[in-house]
Amino acid sequence: MWPLPAPSATVYAALERAEDYPRWWPQVRAVTRLDDETGVITIRSALPYALTSTVRATRRDQAAGVLEVTLSGDIDGWARWTVTPGGPGTLARYDQEVRVRKSLLRRLAVPGRPLFRLNHRLMMRAGRRGLLRHLEAV
């Protein structure tokens, strides 16, 4: 859950523009829009590997504050942002259910789990900081 000092509509609009993520989220290395509903995303955090997946929008509901996508490629599954008013600003919640398909990472899944979880936490923390800076500039 990311508490953000901005109106919900502003946060939703920023999160809806995935092609802008590389500008404010350092670990999102590239987003290429293929059409209005589909794109390709490449992420790379502190560990020396990149993950690339095709992302397809499955739900865009501004009234409910929900942005949901399916992913296929190095990561398969779904991810969802839920944006709601919270206190003086907004709460942005990120949920995902994914399976890693990259063979090396699958082989390292059990022994590397603590490191992968730390890597994910660091990526999410950097994303929140980047979004905060981005929202201040908007």
C-alpha positions as CSV (number, residue, x, y, z in Angstrom):
1,M,0.0,0.0,0.0
2,W,1.4,3.3,-1.1
3,P,0.1,6.4,0.7
4,L,0.4,9.3,-1.7
5,P,-0.3,13.0,-1.1
6,A,-2.3,13.6,-4.3
7,P,-5.9,13.3,-5.4
8,S,-7.1,9.9,-6.4
9,A,-7.8,11.0,-10.0
10,T,-4.3,12.3,-10.4
11,V,-2.7,9.0,-9.1
12,Y,-5.0,6.9,-11.2
13,A,-4.1,9.0,-14.3
14,A,-0.4,8.5,-13.6
15,L,-0.7,4.8,-13.1
16,E,-2.8,4.4,-16.2
17,R,0.0,5.7,-18.4
18,A,2.3,2.7,-18.3
19,E,4.4,4.1,-21.1
20,D,5.5,6.8,-18.7
21,Y,6.7,4.4,-15.9
22,P,10.3,4.3,-17.1
23,R,10.4,8.1,-16.5
24,W,9.7,7.7,-12.8
25,W,10.2,4.1,-11.9
26,P,13.9,3.2,-12.3
27,Q,13.4,-0.6,-12.5
28,V,10.9,-0.3,-15.3
29,R,13.4,-0.1,-18.1
30,A,11.1,0.0,-21.1
31,V,7.4,0.0,-22.0
32,T,6.4,-0.3,-25.7
33,R,2.8,0.2,-26.5
34,L,1.5,-2.2,-29.2
35,D,-2.1,-0.9,-29.2
36,D,-4.6,0.6,-26.9
37,E,-4.8,-2.5,-24.7
38,T,-1.4,-4.2,-25.1
39,G,2.2,-3.4,-24.6
40,V,5.6,-5.0,-23.7
41,I,7.3,-4.2,-20.5
42,T,10.9,-4.9,-19.4
43,I,11.9,-4.7,-15.7
44,R,15.3,-5.0,-14.1
45,S,16.0,-4.4,-10.4
46,A,19.2,-4.9,-8.4
47,L,19.8,-8.5,-9.4
48,P,21.5,-9.0,-12.8
49,Y,18.5,-10.2,-14.9
50,A,15.7,-8.6,-16.9
51,L,12.2,-9.8,-17.2
52,T,10.1,-9.0,-20.3
53,S,6.4,-9.7,-20.6
54,T,3.5,-8.8,-22.8
55,V,0.9,-6.9,-20.8
56,R,-2.8,-6.7,-21.7
57,A,-5.3,-4.4,-20.0
58,T,-8.2,-6.4,-18.7
59,R,-9.9,-3.8,-16.6
60,R,-9.8,0.0,-16.5
61,D,-12.4,1.3,-14.1
62,Q,-11.7,4.9,-13.0
63,A,-14.8,5.1,-10.9
64,A,-13.7,2.0,-8.9
65,G,-10.0,3.1,-9.1
66,V,-9.0,-0.3,-10.6
67,L,-6.4,-0.9,-13.3
68,E,-5.8,-4.6,-14.0
69,V,-3.6,-6.4,-16.5
70,T,-2.6,-9.9,-17.5
71,L,1.0,-10.7,-18.2
72,S,2.6,-13.4,-20.4
73,G,6.3,-14.0,-21.1
74,D,9.0,-14.2,-18.5
75,I,6.3,-13.5,-16.0
76,D,2.8,-15.0,-16.4
77,G,-0.3,-14.0,-14.3
78,W,-2.1,-10.8,-13.4
79,A,-1.4,-7.5,-11.6
80,R,-3.8,-4.9,-10.3
81,W,-3.6,-1.3,-9.0
82,T,-6.5,-0.2,-6.7
83,V,-6.5,3.5,-6.1
84,T,-8.7,4.9,-3.3
85,P,-9.0,8.1,-1.3
86,G,-7.1,7.8,2.0
87,G,-6.6,10.4,4.6
88,P,-5.4,13.7,3.1
89,G,-4.4,12.0,-0.2
90,T,-4.7,8.6,-1.9
91,L,-3.8,5.0,-1.2
92,A,-2.5,3.0,-4.1
93,R,-2.5,-0.8,-3.6
94,Y,-0.6,-3.1,-5.9
95,D,-1.5,-6.8,-6.0
96,Q,-0.2,-9.5,-8.3
97,E,-0.3,-13.2,-8.8
98,V,2.5,-14.2,-11.1
99,R,4.6,-17.2,-12.0
100,V,8.2,-16.7,-13.3
101,R,8.8,-18.6,-16.5
102,K,12.5,-17.7,-17.0
103,S,14.2,-21.0,-16.6
104,L,17.2,-19.9,-14.6
105,L,15.0,-18.0,-12.1
106,R,12.8,-21.1,-11.8
107,R,15.8,-23.2,-10.9
108,L,16.9,-20.7,-8.3
109,A,13.3,-20.1,-6.9
110,V,13.7,-22.0,-3.6
111,P,17.3,-21.1,-2.6
112,G,17.0,-17.6,-4.0
113,R,13.6,-16.8,-2.5
114,P,14.8,-14.4,0.3
115,L,17.0,-12.5,-2.2
116,F,14.1,-12.3,-4.8
117,R,11.7,-11.0,-2.1
118,L,14.3,-8.4,-1.0
119,N,14.8,-7.4,-4.7
120,H,11.0,-7.0,-5.1
121,R,10.7,-4.9,-1.9
122,L,13.5,-2.6,-3.1
123,M,11.9,-2.3,-6.5
124,M,8.5,-1.4,-5.0
125,R,10.1,1.2,-2.6
126,A,11.9,2.8,-5.5
127,G,8.6,2.9,-7.5
128,R,6.8,4.7,-4.7
129,R,9.6,7.3,-4.3
130,G,9.6,7.8,-8.1
131,L,5.8,8.2,-8.3
132,L,5.9,10.7,-5.4
133,R,8.5,12.8,-7.4
134,H,6.4,12.4,-10.5
135,L,3.2,13.5,-8.8
136,E,4.9,16.6,-7.4
137,A,5.9,17.6,-10.9
138,V,2.4,17.1,-12.4
